[in-house]
Amino acid sequence: MWKWEAEYPRGVMVMVHGAAEHHGRYRWLIEMWRSIGLHVVMGDLPGQGLTTRRRGHIVSFDEYIEAVEAWVKEAQKYDLPIFLLGHSMGGLAVIRTLQEKRLPIWGAILSSPALGLIQYPPAYMEFLSKGLNKLLPEMLFDSHLSAEKVTRNPEMREQDENDSLYVTKVSVRWYREFTNAMNLAFKNIEKLPDLPVLLMQAGEDKVVDKQIVKQWFDELDISEKIYKEWQELYHEIFNEPEKDDVFLYAKSFVELHL
């Protein structure tokens, strides 16, 4: 994990990236949090970025939960209010971590959380994956998660196309664990602690099914929750041309609870 410290700290933001990506894609957002007085703690999830495990593969989604828990424990050393921000699969990891662990979080921000997909593999592939999960769990296949699907920002698209750390293939086991985690996010929805949640969803998401995300949000029974849909924005709302507006909205949520 890595830490970026603010000059006059008021809190800590622990960020969790999405599938295929890594912490290096969050330089702008890291600096924005630092500019308002938040330390940032972030790492690369197992099987992604600079981690040594085989890229695109995990044995269990619990590896992600353990990673997020470890980053929060590191943030606790600052003895400041802690916030969690998870994007896409990172949002799912945040949800599952909060459902399984009791962490001292002041609030959570979910960015287009992966609670359901626009496109799943064909039915026959879905069936085959269940058998391959037992026989060849490390078998890789194309994720079909292209830069054109996630952002309208031409600079980010070009960066992703030349990013050697961007994961383009995922394992059968990764897929099965990912889909199981989505199911558990709904099944265990009542286990999410009663803390402030801001869920910001891309209005033109071509990866995550926003209707399923809204369904999960509506079923969430907590004291304080905010749903914000960003019309016309693609999946990666913090990378879109309107990212300054997105950040200001997230910033207001954090400052409200500091």
C-alpha positions as CSV (number, residue, x, y, z in Angstrom):
1,M,0.0,0.0,0.0
2,W,1.0,3.6,-0.4
3,K,0.2,6.8,1.7
4,W,0.0,10.4,0.5
5,E,-0.2,12.9,3.4
6,A,-1.9,16.2,3.5
7,E,-0.1,19.3,5.0
8,Y,-3.0,20.1,7.4
9,P,-4.8,16.8,7.9
10,R,-8.4,16.6,9.0
11,G,-9.1,13.0,8.0
12,V,-8.1,10.0,6.0
13,M,-9.5,8.7,2.7
14,V,-9.0,5.0,2.0
15,M,-9.5,4.3,-1.7
16,V,-10.2,1.0,-3.5
17,H,-9.8,0.8,-7.2
18,G,-11.9,-1.3,-9.6
19,A,-11.3,-4.4,-11.7
20,A,-8.4,-4.3,-14.2
21,E,-7.0,-1.0,-12.9
22,H,-4.5,0.1,-10.2
23,H,-3.6,3.0,-7.9
24,G,-1.7,4.8,-10.5
25,R,-4.9,5.8,-12.3
26,Y,-6.0,7.8,-9.3
27,R,-3.2,10.5,-9.2
28,W,-5.6,13.4,-9.8
29,L,-8.1,12.2,-7.2
30,I,-5.4,11.6,-4.6
31,E,-4.2,15.2,-5.0
32,M,-7.7,16.5,-4.8
33,W,-8.3,14.8,-1.4
34,R,-4.9,16.0,-0.2
35,S,-5.8,19.6,-1.2
36,I,-8.8,19.6,1.3
37,G,-6.8,18.1,4.1
38,L,-7.2,14.4,3.8
39,H,-4.4,11.8,3.9
40,V,-4.9,9.1,1.3
41,V,-4.2,5.4,1.8
42,M,-4.4,3.1,-1.2
43,G,-2.9,0.0,-2.6
44,D,-3.3,-2.4,-5.5
45,L,-5.8,-5.2,-5.0
46,P,-4.4,-8.8,-5.2
47,G,-3.8,-9.9,-8.8
48,Q,-3.8,-6.3,-10.1
49,G,-1.4,-3.5,-10.5
50,L,2.0,-4.0,-8.9
51,T,1.0,-7.0,-6.8
52,T,3.1,-10.2,-7.3
53,R,0.2,-12.6,-7.5
54,R,-0.7,-13.9,-10.9
55,R,-2.5,-10.9,-12.6
56,G,-6.2,-11.3,-13.1
57,H,-6.5,-14.2,-10.7
58,I,-7.6,-14.6,-7.1
59,V,-8.4,-17.7,-5.0
60,S,-11.2,-16.0,-3.1
61,F,-12.9,-12.6,-3.0
62,D,-12.0,-12.6,0.7
63,E,-8.5,-11.5,-0.4
64,Y,-10.0,-8.2,-1.4
65,I,-11.8,-7.9,1.9
66,E,-8.6,-8.6,3.8
67,A,-6.7,-6.0,1.7
68,V,-9.3,-3.3,2.4
69,E,-9.3,-4.1,6.1
70,A,-5.5,-3.8,6.2
71,W,-5.6,-0.4,4.5
72,V,-8.1,0.8,7.0
73,K,-6.0,-0.4,9.9
74,E,-3.1,1.5,8.4
75,A,-5.3,4.6,8.2
76,Q,-6.2,4.2,11.9
77,K,-2.6,5.0,12.8
78,Y,-3.3,8.7,12.0
79,D,-6.1,8.8,14.7
80,L,-8.3,10.9,12.4
81,P,-11.8,10.4,10.9
82,I,-11.6,7.7,8.2
83,F,-13.7,7.5,5.0
84,L,-13.8,4.7,2.4
85,L,-14.2,5.2,-1.3
86,G,-14.6,2.3,-3.7
87,H,-15.1,2.4,-7.4
88,S,-16.8,-0.3,-9.4
89,M,-15.5,-3.7,-8.2
90,G,-13.7,-1.6,-5.5
91,G,-17.2,-0.4,-4.5
92,L,-18.3,-4.0,-4.2
93,A,-15.2,-4.8,-2.1
94,V,-16.0,-1.9,0.2
95,I,-19.6,-3.2,0.6
96,R,-18.5,-6.7,1.3
97,T,-15.8,-5.5,3.7
98,L,-18.3,-3.5,5.7
99,Q,-20.7,-6.4,5.8
100,E,-18.0,-8.8,7.1
101,K,-15.8,-6.5,9.3
102,R,-16.5,-3.9,11.9
103,L,-14.4,-0.9,11.0
104,P,-14.2,2.6,12.4
105,I,-15.5,4.3,9.3
106,W,-17.2,7.8,9.4
107,G,-18.7,7.4,5.9
108,A,-18.5,5.5,2.6
109,I,-18.5,6.7,-1.0
110,L,-19.5,4.2,-3.7
111,S,-18.7,5.1,-7.3
112,S,-20.7,3.1,-9.8
113,P,-20.4,0.0,-7.6
114,A,-20.4,-3.4,-9.3
115,L,-23.6,-4.9,-8.1
116,G,-24.8,-6.1,-11.5
117,L,-23.4,-6.0,-15.0
118,I,-24.8,-4.8,-18.3
119,Q,-23.4,-7.8,-20.1
120,Y,-22.7,-11.3,-18.8
121,P,-21.1,-14.2,-20.7
122,P,-23.4,-16.3,-22.9
123,A,-25.4,-18.9,-21.0
124,Y,-23.2,-21.8,-22.2
125,M,-20.1,-20.0,-21.0
126,E,-21.7,-19.3,-17.6
127,F,-22.4,-23.0,-17.3
128,L,-18.9,-24.0,-18.4
129,S,-17.3,-21.6,-15.9
130,K,-18.8,-23.5,-13.0
131,G,-17.1,-26.7,-14.1
132,L,-13.9,-24.9,-15.0
133,N,-13.8,-23.2,-11.6
134,K,-13.1,-26.7,-10.1
135,L,-10.9,-28.1,-12.9
136,L,-9.0,-25.1,-14.3
137,P,-9.6,-22.1,-11.9
138,E,-6.6,-20.2,-13.2
139,M,-7.6,-20.4,-16.9
140,L,-7.7,-16.8,-18.3
141,F,-10.1,-15.2,-20.7
142,D,-10.6,-11.7,-22.1
143,S,-12.4,-9.4,-19.8
144,H,-13.8,-7.2,-22.6
145,L,-13.4,-4.1,-20.3
146,S,-12.1,-1.6,-22.9
147,A,-11.2,2.1,-22.3
148,E,-14.1,3.1,-24.6
149,K,-16.6,1.5,-22.3
150,V,-15.5,3.2,-19.1
151,T,-14.8,6.9,-19.9
152,R,-15.4,9.6,-22.5
153,N,-12.2,11.2,-21.5
154,P,-9.7,10.9,-24.5
155,E,-6.7,11.4,-22.3
156,M,-7.7,8.5,-20.0
157,R,-8.5,6.3,-23.0
158,E,-5.0,6.9,-24.5
159,Q,-3.4,6.3,-21.1
160,D,-5.2,3.0,-20.7
161,E,-4.3,1.8,-24.1
162,N,-0.6,2.3,-23.2
163,D,-0.8,1.1,-19.6
164,S,1.1,-2.2,-19.2
165,L,-0.5,-2.7,-15.7
166,Y,-4.0,-2.6,-17.1
167,V,-5.4,-6.1,-16.7
168,T,-7.1,-7.4,-19.9
169,K,-7.6,-11.0,-18.9
170,V,-9.2,-12.5,-15.8
171,S,-9.4,-16.1,-14.5
172,V,-12.4,-18.4,-14.2
173,R,-12.0,-18.3,-10.4
174,W,-11.9,-14.5,-10.4
175,Y,-15.2,-14.4,-12.3
176,R,-17.0,-16.9,-10.1
177,E,-15.8,-15.1,-7.0
178,F,-16.8,-11.8,-8.4
179,T,-20.4,-12.9,-9.3
180,N,-20.7,-14.6,-5.9
181,A,-19.7,-11.4,-4.1
182,M,-22.4,-9.5,-6.0
183,N,-25.0,-12.0,-4.8
184,L,-23.7,-11.7,-1.2
185,A,-23.9,-7.9,-1.4
186,F,-27.7,-8.3,-1.8
187,K,-28.1,-11.4,0.4
188,N,-26.3,-9.7,3.4
189,I,-27.5,-6.2,2.8
190,E,-28.8,-6.0,6.4
191,K,-25.3,-6.6,7.7
192,L,-24.1,-3.2,6.4
193,P,-23.5,-1.0,9.4
194,D,-25.5,2.1,10.0
195,L,-23.1,4.7,8.6
196,P,-23.5,7.6,6.1
197,V,-23.3,6.3,2.5
198,L,-23.0,8.4,-0.7
199,L,-23.7,6.3,-3.8
200,M,-22.8,8.1,-7.1
201,Q,-23.8,6.2,-10.2
202,A,-22.9,6.9,-13.9
203,G,-26.0,7.7,-15.9
204,E,-24.6,6.2,-19.1
205,D,-22.8,3.3,-17.5
206,K,-21.9,0.7,-20.1
207,V,-20.4,-1.7,-17.5
208,V,-22.6,-1.7,-14.4
209,D,-26.4,-2.1,-14.6
210,K,-27.6,1.1,-12.9
211,Q,-31.1,-0.3,-12.3
212,I,-29.6,-3.1,-10.1
213,V,-27.5,-0.6,-8.3
214,K,-30.6,1.5,-7.6
215,Q,-32.4,-1.6,-6.4
216,W,-29.7,-2.3,-3.9
217,F,-29.6,1.3,-2.7
218,D,-33.4,1.3,-2.2
219,E,-33.2,-1.9,-0.2
220,L,-30.5,-0.5,2.0
221,D,-32.0,0.3,5.5
222,I,-29.7,2.8,7.1
223,S,-30.2,6.2,8.7
224,E,-28.4,8.3,6.1
225,K,-28.0,7.5,2.5
226,I,-27.7,9.6,-0.7
227,Y,-28.1,8.5,-4.3
228,K,-26.7,10.7,-7.0
229,E,-27.0,9.8,-10.7
230,W,-24.7,11.7,-13.0
231,Q,-26.5,12.0,-16.3
232,E,-24.5,11.3,-19.5
233,L,-21.4,10.3,-17.6
234,Y,-19.7,6.9,-18.3
235,H,-18.7,4.3,-15.7
236,E,-15.6,6.1,-14.3
237,I,-17.2,9.2,-13.0
238,F,-14.0,10.5,-11.4
239,N,-12.3,10.4,-14.8
240,E,-15.0,12.0,-16.9
241,P,-14.7,15.5,-18.3
242,E,-17.1,16.6,-15.5
243,K,-14.8,15.1,-12.8
244,D,-14.5,18.5,-11.0
245,D,-18.2,18.6,-10.4
246,V,-18.2,15.0,-9.2
247,F,-15.4,15.7,-6.8
248,L,-17.1,18.8,-5.4
249,Y,-20.2,16.6,-4.7
250,A,-18.1,14.0,-2.9
251,K,-16.2,16.7,-1.1
252,S,-19.4,18.2,0.3
253,F,-20.4,14.7,1.6
254,V,-17.0,14.3,3.4
255,E,-17.0,17.8,4.8
256,L,-20.5,17.4,6.1
257,H,-19.3,14.5,8.3
258,L,-15.9,15.9,9.4
